[in-house]
């Protein structure tokens, strides 16, 4: 079986798996340090999840670095998903702050 076929087989197995890597963290989406920690935890969650597939798949590749690159790609996609959620949370916070500021501005006729 070619490496490309193995990638397709592994991808299908992951899609059908009911136990996916999860990150259960509460953090401030405006804190750059907290964001970086969550991104590292995302990497760790993916690495831990992929350990269950490693024994079954990695040795079957003619070039095991293809499997390693697959894991890195999975991590990058997971990070991208987390970054999207963070961006959505940041946008919600910005929208709320803007709405609060507009509520506090005086009316056009000078009243409050």
N, C-alpha and C positions, 0 to 999 in steps of 0.2 A: 504494500500500500504506500502511495506517495505521501510526502509531507503535506501537500495541499489537501489530499483526501483525509488525512489525519486531523488537520485543522478543522475541516468541515464536520467531521465526526465529533470532535471535541466540542465545537461550537454548539452542535445539536444537543449533545449531552448536557451542556451547561444550561442551555435554554429550557430543557425539560426538567432540570433539577428543581425540586421544590424548596430546597434549602439554599438560599442565596446569601452572599456576604452582606452583613448589615452593620450600620454604625448607629449606635444609640447614645448620642451625645447632645447635651444642651450647651450652647455656647453663644457668645455675643457675635453676631455676624458683622459687626463694625470693628471688631478687634483683630488687627492683622496677625497677632501672635496666636490667638485662638483659632483663626482660620487656618494658619499653617499647621497647627497641631491636628486639626480635623483632617486636613489633607494627608498628613502622615499616617493617621489612623485609618484612613481610606486605603492607603497602600498596604498597611499591615493586614487589614481585613481581607483584601484581595489575595495577598500572599498566603494567608492562612487558609482561605477557601481553596486556592489552587493546589495546596498540598495534597488534598484528597484525590486530585486528578493526576498528580505528578507520577506516582508509582505505576499507574495504569497506562499513561501515555508517553511520558518523556523519553523513555528508553526505546520506543517504537519509531521515533523520528530518525531519519538517516543523519540529520544534523540537529542534535539536541538544542542548539541555540535558536532554532525556529520555535521550539516550545517556549523557551525563555523570552523570546521576542513577543510571543502571543500573550504571555503573562504581563509583560510590560505594557502592551497595547490595552489589555483589559484594565490595568491600573489607570492608564491615561484616560480611558473612557469613564471609569468610575469617578476619577477626579473631575472630569468635565461635568458630569452629572451633579456632583456636589457643588461645584462652582456655580452652576446654573441655579441651584436652590439658594445658595448664598446671595447671588445677585438679585434673585426675586425677593428675598427677605430684606436686603438693603434698599431695594426700590420701594417696598412697602413702608419701611421706616422713613425714607425720604418723603414719600407722599403724605404720610401722617404729619410729619414736621411741617411740611408746606401748608397743609390744611389748617394746622394749629396757628401758624403765622398769619394766614389770611383771616382767620376768625378774630385774631387780636388786633388787626389793622383797623383804624377808624373808618367810618363810612365816608363817602365822597363829600357829604355836606358838612363834615367836621365833627359829627357826633360819634360816640363810641358805641 
